[in-house]
Amino acid sequence: MRAVVQRAARGSVVVEGKTVGKIGAGVVVLLGVGREDGPEDARYLAGKIANLRIFEDEQGKLNRSLLDTGGAALVVSQFTLYGDCRQGRRPGFSDAAPAELGGELYEMFVGEIKSLGLEVATGVFQAHMQVEIINDGPVTLLLDSKKTF
């Protein structure tokens, strides 16, 4: 499972002209599910993101987590995180999970984040979405549950 995590002042997702998810301060998580992923990947990544120390403390150091700040998470599915661009000009997506598995693990990840007591908003799995992210910092991190990078 892969994630692009952006510390955000706010974020929102619009589908077919309607806002379906919206947060204030917290993180926007663009989440991709790979074909080899399972429940343990969802649990690991949810815990990692909730506990990442990417928010400033009183001294301006990045020492506080999403759990510490009480911030929210906007989770948006993004299978293109598994796009392979090493050959040619068109990305290949053979490492991305099939839709059924991807949807199941996406929902499991959202449930794991919620179970930690965080406010969570989402996009719509497999929908065409417009995502607005007001990146704060900017702070952007790449995570992979298999620790390949």
Backbone hydrogen bonds in HBPLUS format (Angstrom, degrees):
<---DONOR---> <-ACCEPTOR-->    atom                        ^
c    i                          cat <-CA-CA->   ^        H-A-AA   ^      H-
h    n   atom  resd res      DA  || num        DHA   H-A  angle D-A-AA Bond
n    s   type  num  typ     dist DA aas  dist angle  dist       angle   num
A0145-SER N   A0001-MET O   2.77 MM 144  5.22 164.2  1.79 155.8 161.4     1
A0002-ARG N   A0032-GLY O   2.91 MM  30  5.06 161.8  1.94 143.1 149.2     2
A0032-GLY N   A0002-ARG O   2.81 MM  30  5.06 171.6  1.82 150.5 153.3     3
A0003-ALA N   A0143-LEU O   2.89 MM 140  5.10 157.1  1.95 142.1 143.5     4
A0143-LEU N   A0003-ALA O   2.86 MM 140  5.10 162.6  1.89 155.1 158.3     5
A0004-VAL N   A0030-LEU O   2.94 MM  26  5.09 153.3  2.02 141.7 150.4     6
A0030-LEU N   A0004-VAL O   2.92 MM  26  5.09 168.5  1.93 151.9 153.8     7
A0005-VAL N   A0141-LEU O   2.84 MM 136  5.14 167.6  1.85 154.0 158.0     8
A0141-LEU N   A0005-VAL O   2.82 MM 136  5.14 157.9  1.87 147.2 154.8     9
A0006-GLN N   A0028-VAL O   2.95 MM  22  5.25 164.5  1.98 151.8 157.0    10
A0028-VAL N   A0006-GLN O   2.88 MM  22  5.25 157.5  1.93 147.8 154.7    11
A0007-ARG N   A0139-VAL O   3.02 MM 132  5.40 151.8  2.10 141.6 150.6    12
A0136-ASP N   A0007-ARG O   2.73 MM 129  5.47 169.3  1.74 135.5 139.3    13
A0008-ALA N   A0026-GLY O   2.80 MM  18  5.38 174.3  1.80 140.2 142.2    14
A0026-GLY N   A0008-ALA O   3.01 MM  18  5.38 157.1  2.06 154.4 154.3    15
A0009-ALA N   A0134-ILE O   2.80 MM 125  5.56 161.3  1.83 170.6 172.5    16
A0134-ILE N   A0010-ARG O   3.01 MM 124  5.47 170.5  2.02 165.6 163.0    17
A0011-GLY N   A0023-ILE O   3.20 MM  12  5.39 160.5  2.24 133.1 133.3    18
A0023-ILE N   A0011-GLY O   2.88 MM  12  5.39 162.0  1.91 155.3 156.8    19
A0012-SER N   A0132-GLU O   2.93 MM 120  5.20 150.7  2.02 141.7 148.3    20
A0132-GLU N   A0012-SER O   2.86 MM 120  5.20 164.1  1.89 149.2 154.6    21
A0013-VAL N   A0021-GLY O   2.83 MM   8  5.15 147.5  1.94 152.0 150.8    22
A0020-VAL N   A0013-VAL O   2.86 MM   7  5.81 154.3  1.93 150.8 159.5    23
A0014-VAL N   A0130-GLN O   2.87 MM 116  5.12 157.2  1.93 145.7 153.5    24
A0130-GLN N   A0014-VAL O   2.94 MM 116  5.12 158.6  1.99 147.6 154.4    25
A0015-VAL N   A0018-LYS O   2.88 MM   3  5.34 161.6  1.91 150.3 148.2    26
A0018-LYS N   A0015-VAL O   2.98 MM   3  5.34 165.2  2.00 116.6 121.1    27
A0072-ALA N   A0025-ALA O   3.12 MM  47  6.41 165.3  2.14 140.4 142.5    28
A0027-VAL N   A0072-ALA O   2.89 MM  45  6.42 154.1  1.96 156.8 164.8    29
A0074-LEU N   A0027-VAL O   2.89 MM  47  6.35 158.1  1.94 155.8 163.2    30
A0029-VAL N   A0074-LEU O   2.76 MM  45  6.01 168.1  1.77 159.2 162.6    31
A0076-VAL N   A0029-VAL O   2.82 MM  47  6.11 169.4  1.83 168.5 170.0    32
A0031-LEU N   A0076-VAL O   2.81 MM  45  5.99 164.6  1.83 154.3 159.6    33
A0078-GLN N   A0031-LEU O   2.65 MM  47  5.31 154.2  1.71 145.9 140.8    34
A0097-ALA N   A0033-VAL O   2.88 MM  64  5.60 166.7  1.90 139.5 135.8    35
A0037-ASP N   A0034-GLY O   3.12 MM   3  5.35 166.9  2.13 114.6 117.4    36
A0035-ARG N   A0095-ASP O   2.91 MM  60  5.70 158.9  1.96 141.9 144.3    37
A0041-ASP N   A0038-GLY O   2.98 MM   3  5.54 136.6  2.17 115.0 126.0    38
A0043-ARG N   A0039-PRO O   3.01 MM   4  6.33 164.5  2.03 157.3 161.1    39
A0044-TYR N   A0040-GLU O   2.95 MM   4  6.02 165.5  1.97 144.1 148.7    40
A0045-LEU N   A0041-ASP O   2.99 MM   4  6.06 173.5  2.00 150.4 152.6    41
A0046-ALA N   A0042-ALA O   3.02 MM   4  6.03 159.2  2.07 146.2 152.3    42
A0047-GLY N   A0043-ARG O   3.09 MM   4  6.23 168.7  2.10 152.4 155.4    43
A0048-LYS N   A0044-TYR O   2.90 MM   4  6.10 159.1  1.94 152.4 159.1    44
A0049-ILE N   A0045-LEU O   2.94 MM   4  6.05 168.2  1.96 151.0 153.7    45
A0050-ALA N   A0046-ALA O   3.03 MM   4  6.14 165.9  2.05 151.1 155.3    46
A0051-ASN N   A0047-GLY O   3.13 MM   4  6.15 140.8  2.29 140.7 149.9    47
A0052-LEU N   A0048-LYS O   2.97 MM   4  5.99 112.0  2.45 142.2 157.8    48
A0052-LEU N   A0049-ILE O   3.39 MM   3  5.25 157.5  2.45  98.3 104.6    49
A0067-LEU N   A0050-ALA O   3.33 MM  17  5.90 153.1  2.41 164.3 156.7    50
A0054-ILE N   A0052-LEU O   3.11 MM   2  5.74 121.7  2.47 107.3  91.5    51
A0055-PHE N   A0064-ARG O   2.90 MM   9  4.82 152.4  1.97 152.5 152.4    52
A0063-ASN N   A0055-PHE O   3.12 MM   8  6.21 120.7  2.49 149.9 152.9    53
A0064-ARG N   A0055-PHE O   2.91 MM   9  4.82 158.7  1.95 154.2 150.9    54
A0057-ASP N   A0061-LYS O   2.77 MM   4  5.51 141.4  1.92 146.4 157.8    55
A0060-GLY N   A0057-ASP O   3.03 MM   3  5.27 163.8  2.06 113.1 116.8    56
A0063-ASN N   A0061-LYS O   2.89 MM   2  5.63 119.6  2.26 113.6  96.5    57
A0069-THR N   A0065-SER O   3.00 MM   4  6.29 151.2  2.08 148.9 156.1    58
A0070-GLY N   A0066-LEU O   2.95 MM   4  5.88 133.1  2.17 142.8 153.9    59
A0073-ALA N   A0119-GLU O   2.92 MM  46  6.35 153.7  1.98 153.0 161.2    60
A0121-ALA N   A0073-ALA O   2.87 MM  48  6.31 159.3  1.91 157.3 163.1    61
A0075-VAL N   A0121-ALA O   2.89 MM  46  6.34 160.5  1.93 155.6 154.3    62
A0123-GLY N   A0075-VAL O   3.10 MM  48  6.53 138.0  2.29 153.6 151.3    63
A0081-LEU N   A0078-GLN O   3.18 MM   3  6.13 169.3  2.19 125.5 127.1    64
A0082-TYR N   A0079-PHE O   2.99 MM   3  5.94 168.6  2.01 127.3 130.5    65
A0083-GLY N   A0080-THR O   2.93 MM   3  4.95 155.6  1.99 112.7 112.1    66
A0084-ASP N   A0092-GLY O   2.75 MM   8  4.96 161.7  1.79 145.4 151.9    67
A0092-GLY N   A0084-ASP O   3.00 MM   8  4.96 158.4  2.04 129.4 134.6    68
A0096-ALA N   A0093-PHE O   3.10 MM   3  5.46 156.8  2.16 110.9 118.1    69
A0102-GLY N   A0098-PRO O   2.83 MM   4  5.92 171.4  1.84 166.0 168.1    70
A0103-GLY N   A0099-ALA O   2.83 MM   4  5.87 164.2  1.85 152.3 155.5    71
A0104-GLU N   A0100-GLU O   3.10 MM   4  6.25 160.2  2.14 144.5 150.1    72
A0105-LEU N   A0101-LEU O   2.95 MM   4  6.15 168.3  1.97 159.1 161.2    73
A0106-TYR N   A0102-GLY O   2.87 MM   4  5.92 148.7  1.97 144.2 153.7    74
A0107-GLU N   A0103-GLY O   2.99 MM   4  6.14 167.0  2.01 148.7 151.6    75
A0108-MET N   A0104-GLU O   2.99 MM   4  6.21 147.2  2.10 138.7 148.6    76
A0109-PHE N   A0105-LEU O   2.88 MM   4  6.04 157.2  1.94 144.4 149.6    77
A0110-VAL N   A0106-TYR O   3.01 MM   4  6.34 162.7  2.04 152.7 157.0    78
A0111-GLY N   A0107-GLU O   2.92 MM   4  6.15 158.2  1.97 146.1 152.3    79
A0112-GLU N   A0108-MET O   2.88 MM   4  6.15 151.2  1.96 148.6 156.7    80
A0113-ILE N   A0109-PHE O   3.00 MM   4  6.32 160.4  2.04 155.9 160.2    81
A0114-LYS N   A0110-VAL O   2.99 MM   4  6.24 163.5  2.01 151.3 156.0    82
A0115-SER N   A0111-GLY O   2.87 MM   4  6.04 150.5  1.96 144.6 153.1    83
A0116-LEU N   A0113-ILE O   3.15 MM   3  5.41 147.9  2.25 103.5 112.9    84
A0117-GLY N   A0114-LYS O   2.86 MM   3  5.38 160.8  1.89 119.6 123.6    85
A0127-ALA N   A0124-VAL O   3.08 MM   3  5.48 161.5  2.12 135.2 134.4    86
A0147-LYS N   A0144-ASP O   2.89 MM   3  5.04 156.8  1.95 109.3 116.7    87
